Each structure stands twice: as structure tokens, then as C-alpha cells.
């Protein structure tokens, strides 16, 4: 190994004995807040003991503090939120890292908060489509709809055909709607917070993974590249981001994704682009609108393609000459 190499131990997030009871604790705190009463931690401890908790009171207190459950309920923030149904929505965004010359494709499932990340060196529509296919494979299916902001590779003009009827990038629309069966939905202008789930994950990705990985590489004398970033981010997704207790749902994203997968559309076949027949039919339709003339395409053939007919013709010529001389006395004219 190179001098100064710092080994990294990759392991899944450590389970705590309190984790399975966090949703129950959150519901108790919310109900008490609605009633305008306070419940001590010791009472919460006794309640979850009845549900099977065998850990200590101190450990339960530490976990409640770590997730800031009491502060959140005082701020009248719902402790457990599921704004979308299972398999309903996937929020998509680009995160740009100009110093490294890279961008990160980020997709977050609305219900489970499971996320997929892929580093790329461009934001072309072909790259966007490839990243979608990889995300669908990672999640195990296709959601009902995808939510986007003003990506030029997704939406070209808002309300082009009437209010709420936008003009989408034709290639991406063909891929998403016709090939995958996923509806396209866009945020309102200047309202990127509509896709707040992926926006919050973008912040988590930048500061918990990207900056830390970049620093660790620099300590070893290396720079971040497309290859090492993608190799490392997959481990981070599997062992950290999607395996931790999510601060909003109080469940592990992977656990909720297992439920969500049952509602996803099946994985699509590889996308080959817009079918040539569709493009031809479209161009013929446009020609008919502008002209009554229909152009017929006659394919050119190489002369060698007619060589197979030469033996048959060579055989027929002597036979016809014999018939002409014998039966018609040579009076049959050939033209």
C-alpha cells in the first residue's frame, strides 16, 4: 500500500436496542403535545418495556436526545412523515461539484427516503437516461412518477400547450413515459423546496460524503476521480445513508424500501432510443401537411445482387432460339 494509506473499515450502521421503538416513542410525544401535557422519560421507558424493550433507561435517553425528538415536537414538526404513498414518487436532482469537474445524479424515493447517487462528468440527456436505468435497478422497480425542477434535459418550455401542459425533451419523455411507464412532474418555478426530500439528501451527500471523501483522499496524496467517487459512494449508500435511522421517518430507508418495492412498476428493458418507425411516421406526417406529394424511397442495389439471375437467363436464351427457328421458321421477332 502507498505510504500514508489510511485503511477504511466498511460496516453497516450499528443497531441499538431502542431503534425498533423509536416510532412508538415519537407517537407518544406527539399525542402528549396535542393534549398539552408533558410525559417524563421514565414513563416512556415503562411503556416501551411493556412492548419488549430490554435496554437501560440511560441508553433510551441518549437515543431520544440524538434524534432530538422532544425539540422537534415542541417546534410542532411532525416526527414521522410519509407525504407520498409507497412507490408513488421519485425526486431527482443534479448536485454539481465544479472544482472536481463532476456532477452527482441523485434520486430519492418519496416514501422510503432510499437514495441512489451516481457521479458523472456531464449532464446530457443520454447520461440522465443511463442514470435513471441504474437507479431503477438499485431500487428494484420504477415509481409512478418522477419529480424534477427546471432541467433542460427534462423540460423545454412550461405551459407550451396550455396551463400545466409542458413541452418536455422528446427523447426523455419517450424514455420515461412510453418506455418505463413513469409520469413526469415538475416543480413550480422558484419552488425547488417542492422536492425537499432530495434537496435535504443533497446537503447530506455534500457534507457527510463528498467533502469527507475528498479530504481523506487528499491526506493520502490522491484526488477525487469519477471512478473512485462512484466506487466509494456505493458503499456509503449501502452501509451508511440507506442503513441509518432516518431523522424524518425514524426508520431505515432500506427497511421501508422493502415495503415500497411491492408497489413499484417492473424494471424496463434496456432503452434503445426513439424507435426509427416513430421518427419516420412523424416526418411523413409533417410532409403531408406541407405537400400533397408523397416521396417513395426505392433502395439502391449493388449490381452484384443480380448475378444470381444470370444462369437462368443464359439457359432460357438457347431454348427460345430453338423454338423460334423450329416452330415459327425464324419469323418471331425479338425486342
Number of C-alpha atoms within 10 A of each C-alpha: 6 7 7 9 12 12 7 7 6 11 11 15 15 11 11 12 15 21 17 16 17 22 15 16 20 21 15 14 22 22 13 14 16 10 9 8 9 10 11 8 15 12 10 17 19 12 15 19 15 9 10 10 17 12 14 12 15 12 13 24 15 12 16 19 12 10 17 13 20 15 12 15 19 12 8 11 13 16 21 17 11 13 8 13 12 21 23 19 23 27 25 22 21 22 17 18 14 8 6 13 13 19 18 26 22 23 29 27 26 26 23 27 26 27 27 25 24 20 23 22 15 14 17 11 16 14 15 17 18 12 21 21 21 14 21 20 14 13 22 18 21 27 27 19 18 22 20 21 22 17 16 13 19 22 20 15 14 17 11 12 10 9 8 11 11 17 16 19 17 14 15 21 20 17 21 22 15 12 17 23 17 20 15 19 18 20 14 13 10 9 10 16 13 17 20 13 20 26 21 12 18 22 13 13 21 16 11 15 19 19 12 13 19 16 15 17 16 12 13 13 12 11 15 18 16 16 10 13 20 17 13 13 21 15 14 20 18 19 16 19 27 24 20 19 22 17 14 15 20 20 21 20 22 20 14 18 22 13 14 24 18 13 17 19 18 16 15 15 9 10 15 8 13 16 10 9 9 10 11 11 11 11 12 13 11 11 14 12 9 8 8 8 8 9 9 6 6 6 5 6 8 7 7 7 8 9 9 9 9 9 9 9 10 10 10 10 10 11 10 10 13 13 13 16 12 10 10 10 10 12 10 12 6 6 3
